[in-house]
Amino acid sequence: MNRLKDRVTIVTGAGQGIGAAIASEFSKEGAIIAPVDINQEPLEGFCRKLADTGSVTHPGVFDLTDTTAYTNFVDSVFQRFGQVDILVNNAAFCIYGDILNDRLTDWRRVIAVDLEAVYYGSKLVAPIMAKQGRGRIVSLSSVQAYATDGRAGAYCAAKGGIFSLTHSMAVELAPHGVLVNAIAPGCIHTPMSIIDGTDETKTEFFQTWYVKNRKIPLGRPGEPEEIARVAVFLASDDSSYMTGHTLVVDGGLSITF
C-alpha cells in the first residue's frame, strides 16, 4: 500500500476494462487519479466509485486525437496539482478487417488513437517530468505487436509502434530521471473481448484451443486487475532500475507453438 502516495497520475481509457482497473489499483496505492475517457457516462460512474473510497480525481472527457483538448487537460492537471508524476497510455480500440477489404480511413483512425495519442500524451508530460527530475510513462502494447491471427493490421502496427517508441523515449528521457516502459497483455477479459456481439473468450474455439489445449499455458484469459498490478510495479520505485522494457503478461501464450 501507498507505493504511489500523492503521485499525480493520468490514465487514458479509464472508463472501463484495463484502464479502469489500473486507475483503481493506483488509487489503492495512494495515487491522485486524472482519468480520461471519450465516453462521459462510464467515466463519471468510475469516478463516483473512486470518490466513495475517498480518492481524489480530476477527470477529463475528450477524444485523445483532439490535441487542443489533450493539451488543455494536461495543463489543467498541472495547474491544479503542480505536478504530473505518471502517465499511463492505455486507451485503444480495434477495427477488424484484412488488407483485402479494410479502409484507409479506419487505418488512420486506429493509428491516431492507439499510437499517435501515445506519442502526443507523452510529449505533453515529458517536459513537466523532466523539470521535476522524475516520472514514469507506462504504455499498453500487446502480444499482437509480436504475433497475430490477422484481421487487425492497424492495431498490430500501433502496438508494435509502442514497443519501439518505448525504446526511443526511454533513451531520450533517462538523463532526466524519467523511466519509460510498456506492458504487452495477452488475452484479457475486457469489453474489447466482445467482437460483433460475441465474447471471444467464451466461444467454443477459444475454450478448446486456448483453454483445454493449453495454447495459453495457464489455461484461462487474464483479468484486468492482473495487468493493473504490473502497471503499479512499473510506476513505483520497485522498478527504479528498469527502462525501455516491455513486460509480456499473457499467461504464457507467446511462448507456445
C-alpha positions as CSV (number, residue, x, y, z in Angstrom):
1,M,0.0,0.0,0.0
2,N,1.0,3.6,-0.6
3,R,3.7,2.8,-3.2
4,L,2.2,5.7,-5.3
5,K,1.2,8.0,-2.5
6,D,0.3,11.5,-3.8
7,R,1.7,10.8,-7.2
8,V,-0.5,12.5,-9.8
9,T,-1.4,10.0,-12.5
10,I,-3.1,10.4,-15.9
11,V,-4.7,7.2,-17.1
12,T,-6.3,7.2,-20.6
13,G,-9.2,5.0,-21.5
14,A,-10.0,4.8,-17.8
15,G,-13.8,4.3,-18.1
16,Q,-13.7,0.6,-18.3
17,G,-11.5,-2.5,-18.7
18,I,-7.8,-2.4,-18.2
19,G,-7.8,1.4,-17.8
20,A,-10.3,1.4,-15.0
21,A,-8.5,-1.5,-13.3
22,I,-5.2,0.4,-13.5
23,A,-6.7,3.6,-12.1
24,S,-8.4,1.7,-9.3
25,E,-5.2,-0.1,-8.3
26,F,-3.2,3.1,-8.5
27,S,-5.8,4.8,-6.3
28,K,-5.4,2.0,-3.7
29,E,-1.7,2.7,-3.7
30,G,-2.3,6.3,-2.8
31,A,-2.1,8.0,-6.3
32,I,-4.2,11.0,-7.3
33,I,-6.0,10.0,-10.4
34,A,-6.7,12.1,-13.5
35,P,-8.7,9.6,-15.6
36,V,-9.5,10.2,-19.3
37,D,-12.2,8.7,-21.5
38,I,-14.1,9.6,-24.6
39,N,-17.3,8.4,-23.0
40,Q,-18.7,10.5,-20.3
41,E,-21.1,8.1,-18.6
42,P,-18.7,5.2,-17.7
43,L,-16.1,7.7,-16.6
44,E,-18.5,9.5,-14.3
45,G,-19.5,6.2,-12.9
46,F,-16.0,5.2,-12.3
47,C,-15.1,8.5,-10.6
48,R,-18.1,8.1,-8.3
49,K,-16.7,4.7,-7.2
50,L,-13.3,6.2,-6.5
51,A,-14.9,9.1,-4.6
52,D,-16.7,6.6,-2.3
53,T,-13.2,5.4,-1.3
54,G,-12.0,8.9,-0.5
55,S,-9.8,9.1,-3.6
56,V,-9.1,12.4,-5.4
57,T,-9.9,12.5,-9.1
58,H,-9.6,15.1,-11.9
59,P,-11.5,13.6,-14.8
60,G,-11.4,14.6,-18.5
61,V,-13.9,13.6,-21.2
62,F,-12.5,14.2,-24.7
63,D,-11.1,12.4,-27.8
64,L,-7.4,11.8,-27.5
65,T,-6.9,12.8,-31.1
66,D,-8.1,16.3,-30.3
67,T,-4.6,17.7,-29.5
68,T,-6.0,21.0,-28.2
69,A,-8.3,19.2,-25.7
70,Y,-5.5,17.0,-24.6
71,T,-3.1,19.9,-24.2
72,N,-5.7,21.8,-22.1
73,F,-6.4,18.8,-19.9
74,V,-2.7,18.2,-19.1
75,D,-2.4,21.9,-18.4
76,S,-5.4,21.7,-16.0
77,V,-3.9,18.8,-14.2
78,F,-0.6,20.6,-13.7
79,Q,-2.3,23.8,-12.7
80,R,-4.4,22.0,-10.0
81,F,-1.7,19.7,-8.5
82,G,1.6,21.4,-9.5
83,Q,3.0,18.1,-10.8
84,V,2.4,15.2,-13.2
85,D,4.2,12.0,-12.0
86,I,2.8,9.2,-14.1
87,L,1.2,8.8,-17.5
88,V,-0.5,5.5,-18.4
89,N,-1.1,5.3,-22.1
90,N,-3.9,2.7,-22.1
91,A,-6.7,3.9,-24.5
92,A,-7.0,1.8,-27.6
93,F,-9.6,0.2,-29.9
94,C,-9.5,-2.0,-33.0
95,I,-11.4,-2.1,-36.3
96,Y,-11.3,-5.6,-37.8
97,G,-10.7,-6.2,-41.5
98,D,-7.9,-7.7,-43.6
99,I,-5.7,-6.0,-46.1
100,L,-8.0,-7.1,-48.9
101,N,-11.0,-5.2,-47.7
102,D,-10.1,-2.7,-44.9
103,R,-10.3,1.0,-45.4
104,L,-7.6,3.7,-45.2
105,T,-9.9,5.9,-43.0
106,D,-10.2,3.1,-40.5
107,W,-6.4,2.5,-40.5
108,R,-5.8,6.2,-39.9
109,R,-8.3,6.3,-37.0
110,V,-6.8,3.3,-35.2
111,I,-3.2,4.6,-35.6
112,A,-4.3,8.1,-34.4
113,V,-5.8,6.7,-31.2
114,D,-3.6,3.7,-30.5
115,L,-0.2,5.2,-31.4
116,E,-0.2,8.9,-32.2
117,A,-2.0,9.7,-29.0
118,V,0.6,7.7,-27.0
119,Y,3.2,9.9,-28.6
120,Y,1.4,13.2,-28.1
121,G,0.4,12.5,-24.5
122,S,4.0,11.5,-23.7
123,K,5.2,14.7,-25.4
124,L,2.9,16.8,-23.2
125,V,4.0,15.3,-19.9
126,A,7.7,14.8,-20.7
127,P,8.7,18.4,-20.2
128,I,6.9,18.5,-16.8
129,M,8.5,15.3,-15.7
130,A,12.0,16.4,-16.9
131,K,11.7,19.6,-14.9
132,Q,10.7,17.6,-11.9
133,G,13.6,15.2,-12.4
134,R,11.3,12.2,-12.1
135,G,8.4,10.5,-13.8
136,R,7.0,7.3,-15.2
137,I,5.4,6.7,-18.6
138,V,3.7,3.3,-18.9
139,S,2.2,2.3,-22.2
140,L,-0.1,-0.6,-23.1
141,S,1.3,-2.5,-26.1
142,S,0.0,-6.1,-26.9
143,V,1.2,-9.5,-27.8
144,Q,-0.2,-8.6,-31.2
145,A,2.9,-6.5,-31.6
146,Y,4.7,-9.8,-32.0
147,A,2.2,-12.3,-33.3
148,T,-1.3,-12.2,-34.8
149,D,-4.0,-14.2,-36.5
150,G,-4.6,-11.3,-38.9
151,R,-7.6,-9.0,-39.4
152,A,-6.1,-6.3,-37.2
153,G,-3.3,-4.7,-39.2
154,A,-3.6,-1.2,-37.9
155,Y,-3.9,-2.3,-34.3
156,C,-0.9,-4.6,-34.7
157,A,1.1,-1.8,-36.3
158,A,0.2,0.6,-33.5
159,K,1.1,-1.8,-30.7
160,G,4.4,-2.6,-32.4
161,G,5.0,1.1,-32.7
162,I,4.5,1.4,-28.9
163,F,7.2,-1.2,-28.4
164,S,9.7,0.8,-30.5
165,L,8.6,4.2,-29.2
166,T,9.1,3.0,-25.7
167,H,12.7,2.2,-26.5
168,S,13.3,5.7,-28.0
169,M,11.7,7.6,-25.2
170,A,13.5,5.6,-22.6
171,V,16.8,6.6,-24.0
172,E,15.8,10.2,-24.5
173,L,14.3,10.7,-21.1
174,A,16.7,8.7,-18.9
175,P,19.0,11.6,-18.3
176,H,16.0,13.5,-16.8
177,G,15.0,10.7,-14.3
178,V,12.0,9.6,-16.3
179,L,11.5,5.9,-16.8
180,V,9.5,4.6,-19.8
181,N,8.2,1.1,-20.0
182,A,5.4,-0.9,-21.6
183,I,3.1,-3.9,-20.9
184,A,2.1,-6.3,-23.6
185,P,-1.1,-8.1,-22.4
186,G,-2.3,-11.3,-24.0
187,C,-6.0,-12.4,-24.0
188,I,-7.5,-10.3,-21.2
189,H,-11.2,-10.5,-20.4
190,T,-12.4,-6.9,-21.1
191,P,-15.1,-5.2,-23.3
192,M,-12.5,-5.5,-26.2
193,S,-13.0,-9.3,-25.9
194,I,-16.5,-8.7,-27.3
195,I,-16.3,-8.8,-31.1
196,D,-19.5,-8.4,-33.2
197,G,-21.6,-9.0,-30.0
198,T,-19.7,-12.2,-29.0
199,D,-17.4,-12.6,-26.1
200,E,-14.5,-14.4,-27.8
201,T,-13.2,-15.8,-24.6
202,K,-16.5,-17.8,-24.2
203,T,-16.5,-19.2,-27.7
204,E,-16.1,-23.0,-28.3
205,F,-12.9,-22.2,-30.3
206,F,-11.3,-20.2,-27.5
207,Q,-12.3,-22.7,-24.8
208,T,-10.9,-25.6,-26.9
209,W,-7.8,-24.2,-28.4
210,Y,-6.6,-21.7,-25.7
211,V,-8.0,-23.3,-22.5
212,K,-8.5,-27.0,-23.0
213,N,-5.5,-27.5,-25.3
214,R,-3.4,-25.0,-23.3
215,K,-2.3,-22.7,-26.1
216,I,-2.4,-20.4,-23.1
217,P,-0.4,-22.5,-20.7
218,L,-2.2,-21.1,-17.7
219,G,-5.4,-22.2,-19.3
220,R,-7.5,-19.1,-19.0
221,P,-7.8,-15.5,-20.1
222,G,-6.3,-12.9,-17.8
223,E,-8.2,-10.3,-15.8
224,P,-7.7,-6.5,-16.0
225,E,-6.5,-6.5,-12.4
226,E,-3.6,-8.7,-13.3
227,I,-2.4,-6.1,-15.8
228,A,-3.0,-3.3,-13.3
229,R,-0.7,-4.9,-10.7
230,V,2.1,-5.0,-13.2
231,A,1.4,-1.3,-14.1
232,V,1.8,-0.5,-10.4
233,F,5.2,-2.2,-10.3
234,L,6.3,-0.2,-13.4
235,A,5.0,3.1,-12.0
236,S,6.5,2.6,-8.5
237,D,10.0,2.8,-7.1
238,D,10.1,-1.0,-7.3
239,S,11.2,-0.6,-10.9
240,S,13.8,2.1,-10.3
241,Y,16.5,0.4,-12.5
242,M,14.2,-0.6,-15.4
243,T,13.5,1.4,-18.5
244,G,12.8,0.7,-22.2
245,H,11.3,-2.7,-21.4
246,T,8.1,-4.3,-22.5
247,L,6.7,-6.8,-20.0
248,V,4.7,-9.6,-21.6
249,V,1.7,-10.5,-19.4
250,D,-0.1,-13.3,-21.4
251,G,-0.3,-16.4,-19.3
252,G,2.4,-17.9,-21.4
253,L,0.6,-17.5,-24.7
254,S,3.5,-16.2,-26.7
255,I,6.0,-18.9,-25.7
256,T,3.9,-21.9,-27.1
257,F,3.9,-23.4,-30.6
